[in-house]
Amino acid sequence: MEKQLKVTVCEMEDEPTRFAEQWDELVGYVKKERSDLVVLPEMAFDKWLPETRNFNQELWDRAVKNQEKWLERLVELAPAMIAASRPVNKSGKRLNEGFIWDKEKGYLFCHHKYHLPESEGVWERSWYHRGSGEFKAAKTDAFTAGFLICSDLWFFQHSRQYGMHQGCQLLINPRKTERKTVDKWIVAGKASAIVGGCFSLSANSATPGKNDFGGASWIINPNGIVLAQSSEREPFVSAVINLKEAQEAKSTYPRELLD
């Protein structure tokens, strides 16, 4: 029997009041669509701290606590599963942690962001540490997924590893990227999907201001075709995907040439 999933990606502001308003809208949308999986933007539940270069422990601790509180509200999207990232403190390090949440199984750790930019508006190395560099598939009862948090997406060897060597069907890419670079990021999403023979699911913040995060969350199939893309007028978009397509793609050009 072919396994189908209805997946939803969204673009949301990270200003707390506005995020809370959009959350209520998202809950209604997901219930109506009967989504199986919802992908949220990178560190979606609070303001983007690396916008400024100087690390502030008080702000970091507040963000960690705020986002822990939001975990309690994920049940509002159930029975859909949720994929996202959040700031955490682990083993003496500050980390950007990708996770999948499921009402039945709870919280599943997936990946710590590894490739961290350090430039104007994205001072990530100043705010938190890079992960171990392990890119290990996350397995659920419904699918197998590989996390590529924002800049991780550009290192296509990870897409290859996830898709061709670990059997992933989905590449999940929570991100915070500028409006002016939207076209570039969509190219990366297409290439990543093709290299890995996976569906690429990406959710980006849409926050005007210094960074001007530009939304354009996407659902891309294993052959690089955009199935759905969000916009200001349509911040939540969905598509029904057939996981068998990801399995079949792995035996076709150019995947079989890459080794």
Sine and cosine of phi, psi and omega as CSV:
sin_phi,cos_phi,sin_psi,cos_psi,sin_omega,cos_omega
0.00,0.00,0.73,-0.69,-0.02,-1.00
-0.95,0.30,0.69,-0.73,-0.02,-1.00
-0.99,-0.11,0.89,-0.45,0.02,-1.00
-0.93,-0.38,0.55,-0.83,0.06,-1.00
-0.76,-0.65,0.62,-0.78,0.19,-0.98
-0.99,-0.16,0.91,-0.40,-0.07,-1.00
-0.94,-0.34,0.57,-0.82,-0.01,-1.00
-0.80,-0.60,0.73,-0.69,0.13,-0.99
-0.86,-0.52,0.42,-0.91,-0.10,-1.00
-0.58,-0.82,0.37,-0.93,0.18,-0.98
-0.89,-0.46,0.76,-0.65,-0.10,-1.00
-0.62,-0.79,0.50,-0.86,0.08,-1.00
-0.98,0.22,0.47,-0.88,0.00,-1.00
-0.98,-0.20,0.03,1.00,0.14,-0.99
-0.92,0.38,0.82,-0.58,-0.20,-0.98
-0.79,0.61,-0.71,0.70,-0.03,-1.00
-0.91,0.42,-0.72,0.69,-0.01,-1.00
-0.92,0.39,-0.61,0.79,0.03,-1.00
-0.87,0.49,-0.68,0.74,-0.01,-1.00
-0.89,0.46,-0.62,0.78,0.05,-1.00
-0.91,0.42,-0.71,0.71,0.00,-1.00
-0.93,0.38,-0.52,0.86,0.03,-1.00
-0.86,0.50,-0.71,0.70,0.02,-1.00
-0.87,0.49,-0.63,0.78,0.05,-1.00
-0.91,0.40,-0.65,0.76,0.01,-1.00
-0.90,0.44,-0.66,0.75,0.02,-1.00
-0.84,0.54,-0.72,0.69,0.02,-1.00
-0.89,0.45,-0.65,0.76,0.00,-1.00
-0.90,0.43,-0.73,0.68,-0.04,-1.00
-0.90,0.44,-0.63,0.78,0.04,-1.00
-0.90,0.44,-0.67,0.74,-0.01,-1.00
-0.91,0.41,-0.68,0.74,-0.05,-1.00
-0.98,0.18,-0.30,0.95,-0.08,-1.00
0.85,0.53,0.77,0.63,-0.04,-1.00
-0.93,0.37,0.56,-0.83,0.09,-1.00
-1.00,-0.05,-0.50,0.86,-0.04,-1.00
-0.59,-0.81,0.72,-0.70,0.05,-1.00
-0.85,-0.52,0.78,-0.63,0.05,-1.00
-0.96,-0.29,0.81,-0.59,0.00,-1.00
-0.97,-0.25,0.35,-0.94,0.01,-1.00
-0.91,0.42,0.19,-0.98,0.04,-1.00
-0.88,0.47,0.74,-0.67,0.00,-1.00
0.66,0.75,0.82,0.57,-0.22,-0.98
-0.94,0.33,-0.41,0.91,-0.28,-0.96
-1.00,-0.01,0.13,0.99,0.00,-1.00
-0.36,-0.93,0.13,-0.99,0.00,-1.00
-0.89,0.46,0.45,-0.89,-0.03,-1.00
-0.98,0.21,0.97,-0.24,-0.09,-1.00
-0.94,0.35,-0.63,0.78,-0.05,-1.00
-0.93,0.36,0.16,0.99,0.09,-1.00
-0.87,0.48,-0.55,0.84,0.05,-1.00
-0.95,-0.31,0.45,-0.89,-0.15,-0.99
-0.98,0.19,-0.55,0.83,-0.12,-0.99
-0.99,0.15,0.88,-0.47,0.01,-1.00
-0.91,0.40,0.64,-0.77,0.01,-1.00
-0.75,-0.66,0.93,-0.36,-0.08,-1.00
-0.88,0.47,-0.63,0.78,-0.02,-1.00
-0.89,0.46,-0.68,0.73,0.02,-1.00
-0.92,0.38,-0.63,0.77,0.03,-1.00
-0.88,0.47,-0.75,0.66,-0.02,-1.00
-0.88,0.48,-0.62,0.78,0.02,-1.00
-0.90,0.43,-0.67,0.74,0.00,-1.00
-0.90,0.44,-0.66,0.75,0.03,-1.00
-0.87,0.50,-0.72,0.70,-0.02,-1.00
-0.92,0.39,-0.67,0.74,0.00,-1.00
-0.88,0.48,-0.67,0.75,-0.06,-1.00
-0.97,0.24,-0.46,0.89,0.13,-0.99
-0.90,0.43,-0.62,0.79,0.03,-1.00
-0.90,0.44,-0.60,0.80,-0.01,-1.00
-0.92,0.38,-0.42,0.91,0.05,-1.00
-0.85,0.53,-0.54,0.84,-0.01,-1.00
-0.92,0.39,-0.33,0.95,-0.05,-1.00
-0.99,-0.12,-0.06,1.00,0.00,-1.00
-0.88,0.48,-0.45,0.89,0.01,-1.00
-0.86,0.50,-0.35,0.94,0.01,-1.00
-0.91,0.41,-0.37,0.93,0.02,-1.00
-1.00,-0.05,-0.14,0.99,-0.02,-1.00
-0.88,0.48,0.52,-0.85,0.22,0.98
-0.99,0.10,0.12,0.99,0.05,-1.00
-0.89,0.46,0.53,-0.85,0.17,-0.99
-1.00,0.06,0.43,-0.91,-0.03,-1.00
-0.81,-0.58,0.71,-0.70,0.09,-1.00
-0.87,-0.49,0.73,-0.68,-0.05,-1.00
-0.27,-0.96,-0.10,-0.99,0.14,-0.99
-0.70,-0.71,0.37,-0.93,-0.04,-1.00
-0.44,-0.90,0.36,-0.93,0.07,-1.00
-0.98,0.22,0.67,-0.74,0.02,-1.00
-0.64,-0.77,0.33,-0.94,0.16,-0.99
-0.93,-0.37,0.86,-0.51,-0.01,-1.00
-0.57,-0.82,0.75,-0.66,0.08,-1.00
0.79,0.61,0.66,0.76,0.04,-1.00
0.98,0.22,0.17,0.99,-0.01,-1.00
-0.85,-0.53,0.48,-0.88,0.17,-0.99
-1.00,-0.09,0.78,-0.63,-0.14,-0.99
-0.67,-0.74,0.39,-0.92,0.10,-0.99
-0.97,-0.24,0.96,-0.29,-0.20,-0.98
-0.96,-0.29,0.83,-0.56,0.12,-0.99
-1.00,0.07,0.63,-0.78,-0.05,-1.00
-0.52,-0.86,0.32,-0.95,0.17,-0.98
-0.84,-0.54,0.73,-0.69,0.02,-1.00
-0.90,-0.43,0.68,-0.73,0.01,-1.00
-0.69,-0.72,0.68,-0.73,-0.05,-1.00
-0.86,0.52,-0.62,0.79,-0.05,-1.00
-0.99,0.16,-0.66,0.75,-0.11,-0.99
-0.99,-0.15,-0.25,0.97,0.01,-1.00
0.99,0.13,-0.58,-0.82,-0.16,-0.99
-1.00,-0.02,0.80,-0.60,0.03,-1.00
-0.89,-0.46,0.93,-0.38,0.11,-0.99
-0.91,0.41,0.66,-0.75,-0.03,-1.00
-0.85,-0.52,-0.71,0.70,-0.17,-0.98
-0.19,-0.98,0.55,-0.83,0.19,-0.98
-0.96,-0.28,0.77,-0.63,-0.03,-1.00
-0.81,0.59,0.70,-0.72,-0.11,-0.99
-0.93,-0.36,-0.68,0.73,-0.07,-1.00
-1.00,-0.04,0.97,-0.25,-0.14,-0.99
-0.94,-0.35,0.88,-0.48,0.09,-1.00
-0.95,0.33,0.35,-0.94,0.07,-1.00
-0.57,-0.82,0.99,0.14,-0.05,-1.00
-0.47,-0.88,0.01,-1.00,-0.09,-1.00
-0.81,0.58,0.86,-0.52,0.04,-1.00
1.00,0.09,-0.20,0.98,0.00,-1.00
-0.68,-0.73,0.89,0.45,-0.05,-1.00
-1.00,0.08,0.87,0.49,-0.15,-0.99
-0.95,0.32,-0.60,0.80,0.00,-1.00
-0.92,0.40,-0.40,0.92,0.05,-1.00
-0.98,0.22,-0.39,0.92,-0.11,-0.99
-0.98,-0.22,-0.52,0.85,0.01,-1.00
-0.44,-0.90,0.21,-0.98,-0.10,-1.00
-1.00,-0.03,0.40,-0.92,0.10,-1.00
-0.97,0.25,0.42,-0.91,0.02,-1.00
-0.96,0.27,-0.14,-0.99,-0.08,-1.00
-0.95,0.31,-0.29,0.96,-0.07,-1.00
1.00,-0.06,0.07,1.00,0.04,-1.00
-1.00,0.07,0.80,-0.60,0.06,-1.00
-0.91,-0.42,1.00,-0.01,-0.11,-0.99
-0.92,-0.38,0.73,-0.69,-0.03,-1.00
-0.87,0.50,0.58,-0.82,0.11,-0.99
-0.97,-0.24,0.83,-0.56,-0.06,-1.00
-0.95,-0.30,0.78,-0.62,0.11,-0.99
-0.87,-0.49,0.09,-1.00,0.03,-1.00
-0.92,0.39,-0.36,0.93,-0.10,-1.00
-0.99,-0.17,-0.50,0.87,-0.11,-0.99
-0.28,-0.96,0.19,-0.98,0.13,-0.99
-0.89,-0.46,0.77,-0.64,-0.13,-0.99
-0.74,-0.67,0.47,-0.88,0.13,-0.99
-0.88,-0.47,0.73,-0.68,0.02,-1.00
-1.00,-0.01,0.73,-0.68,0.14,-0.99
-0.76,-0.65,1.00,-0.08,-0.11,-0.99
-0.99,0.15,0.91,-0.41,0.03,-1.00
0.74,0.68,-0.95,-0.32,-0.12,-0.99
-0.89,0.46,-0.32,0.95,0.10,-1.00
-0.83,0.56,-0.44,0.90,-0.07,-1.00
-0.87,0.50,-0.52,0.85,-0.11,-0.99
-0.96,0.27,-0.19,0.98,-0.04,-1.00
-0.98,-0.19,1.00,0.00,-0.23,-0.97
-0.93,0.37,-0.23,0.97,0.09,-1.00
-0.89,0.46,-0.47,0.88,0.02,-1.00
-0.95,0.30,-0.61,0.79,0.07,-1.00
-0.88,0.47,-0.68,0.73,0.04,-1.00
-0.88,0.48,-0.73,0.68,-0.01,-1.00
-0.88,0.47,-0.73,0.68,0.00,-1.00
-0.88,0.47,-0.77,0.63,-0.14,-0.99
-0.97,0.23,-0.76,0.65,-0.16,-0.99
-1.00,0.02,-0.43,0.90,-0.07,-1.00
-0.95,-0.32,-0.33,0.95,-0.01,-1.00
-0.86,-0.51,0.05,1.00,0.12,-0.99
0.95,0.30,0.39,0.92,0.00,-1.00
-0.92,0.38,0.59,-0.81,0.11,-0.99
-0.98,-0.20,-0.42,0.91,-0.03,-1.00
-0.84,-0.55,0.62,-0.78,0.22,-0.98
-0.92,-0.39,0.87,-0.49,-0.09,-1.00
-0.96,-0.27,0.83,-0.56,-0.16,-0.99
-0.77,-0.64,0.98,0.19,0.18,-0.98
-0.92,0.38,0.68,-0.74,-0.07,-1.00
-0.50,-0.87,0.25,-0.97,0.18,-0.98
-0.71,-0.71,0.98,-0.21,-0.09,-1.00
-0.73,-0.68,0.49,-0.87,-0.13,-0.99
-0.95,0.31,0.46,-0.89,0.02,-1.00
-0.86,0.50,-0.63,0.78,-0.07,-1.00
-0.94,0.33,-0.22,0.98,-0.01,-1.00
-0.95,-0.32,0.21,0.98,-0.07,-1.00
-0.82,0.58,-0.74,0.67,-0.06,-1.00
-0.87,0.49,-0.64,0.77,0.01,-1.00
-0.89,0.45,-0.67,0.74,-0.04,-1.00
-0.93,0.36,-0.57,0.82,0.04,-1.00
-0.91,0.42,-0.62,0.78,0.09,-1.00
-0.86,0.52,-0.69,0.72,0.02,-1.00
-0.89,0.45,-0.64,0.77,0.03,-1.00
-0.89,0.45,-0.67,0.74,0.03,-1.00
-0.90,0.43,-0.73,0.69,-0.03,-1.00
-0.89,0.45,-0.66,0.75,0.00,-1.00
-0.88,0.47,-0.69,0.72,0.02,-1.00
-0.88,0.47,-0.69,0.73,-0.02,-1.00
-0.92,0.39,-0.72,0.70,-0.02,-1.00
-0.88,0.48,-0.66,0.75,-0.05,-1.00
-1.00,0.02,-0.22,0.98,-0.11,-0.99
0.89,0.45,0.68,0.73,-0.10,-1.00
-0.76,-0.65,0.29,-0.96,0.25,-0.97
-0.98,0.18,0.72,-0.70,0.06,-1.00
-0.98,-0.21,0.83,-0.55,-0.01,-1.00
-0.86,-0.51,0.89,-0.45,-0.07,-1.00
-0.76,-0.65,0.66,-0.75,0.06,-1.00
-0.80,-0.60,0.77,-0.63,-0.05,-1.00
-0.85,-0.52,0.56,-0.83,0.12,-0.99
-0.92,0.38,0.37,-0.93,0.08,-1.00
-0.74,-0.67,1.00,0.09,-0.15,-0.99
-0.79,-0.62,0.94,-0.33,0.06,-1.00
-0.92,0.39,0.51,-0.86,-0.01,-1.00
0.60,-0.80,-0.48,-0.88,-0.07,-1.00
-0.84,0.54,-0.69,0.72,-0.02,-1.00
-1.00,0.03,-0.47,0.88,-0.01,-1.00
0.79,0.61,0.83,0.55,0.03,-1.00
-0.87,0.50,0.70,-0.71,-0.30,-0.95
-0.95,-0.31,0.30,0.95,0.06,-1.00
0.87,0.49,-0.76,-0.65,-0.04,-1.00
0.84,0.54,0.77,0.64,0.13,-0.99
-0.94,0.33,0.49,-0.87,-0.15,-0.99
-0.64,-0.77,0.35,-0.94,0.22,-0.97
-0.80,-0.59,0.90,-0.44,-0.08,-1.00
-0.83,-0.55,0.69,-0.73,-0.04,-1.00
-1.00,0.09,0.13,-0.99,-0.10,-1.00
-0.90,0.44,-0.23,0.97,0.06,-1.00
-0.98,-0.20,0.23,0.97,0.10,-1.00
0.99,0.13,0.27,0.96,0.01,-1.00
-1.00,-0.05,0.78,-0.62,0.01,-1.00
-0.97,0.24,0.90,-0.44,0.01,-1.00
-1.00,0.05,-0.52,0.86,0.01,-1.00
-0.36,-0.93,0.55,-0.83,0.03,-1.00
-0.55,-0.83,0.76,-0.65,-0.04,-1.00
-0.97,0.23,0.25,-0.97,0.04,-1.00
-0.45,-0.89,0.09,-1.00,0.04,-1.00
-0.87,0.50,-0.61,0.79,-0.01,-1.00
-0.98,0.21,-0.42,0.91,-0.04,-1.00
-0.71,-0.70,0.97,0.23,-0.13,-0.99
-0.95,0.32,-0.30,0.95,0.04,-1.00
-0.86,-0.51,0.79,-0.61,0.03,-1.00
-0.70,-0.71,0.45,-0.90,-0.07,-1.00
-0.67,-0.74,0.32,-0.95,0.12,-0.99
-0.43,-0.90,0.53,-0.85,0.13,-0.99
-1.00,0.00,0.83,-0.56,-0.02,-1.00
-0.89,-0.45,0.52,-0.85,0.02,-1.00
-0.96,-0.29,0.92,-0.40,-0.08,-1.00
-0.90,0.44,-0.36,0.93,0.04,-1.00
-0.88,0.48,-0.50,0.86,0.03,-1.00
-0.87,0.49,-0.61,0.79,0.01,-1.00
-0.93,0.37,-0.62,0.78,0.02,-1.00
-0.92,0.39,-0.69,0.72,-0.01,-1.00
-0.92,0.39,-0.57,0.82,-0.04,-1.00
-0.89,0.45,-0.48,0.88,-0.08,-1.00
-0.92,0.39,-0.31,0.95,-0.01,-1.00
-0.98,-0.20,0.14,0.99,-0.06,-1.00
-0.90,-0.43,0.26,-0.97,0.02,-1.00
-0.87,0.49,0.67,-0.75,0.04,1.00
-0.99,-0.11,0.18,0.98,-0.12,-0.99
-0.85,0.53,-0.68,0.73,-0.10,-0.99
-0.95,0.32,-0.18,0.98,0.00,-1.00
-1.00,0.03,-0.32,0.95,-0.25,-0.97
-0.95,0.30,-0.30,0.95,0.05,-1.00
-1.00,-0.08,0.00,0.00,0.00,0.00
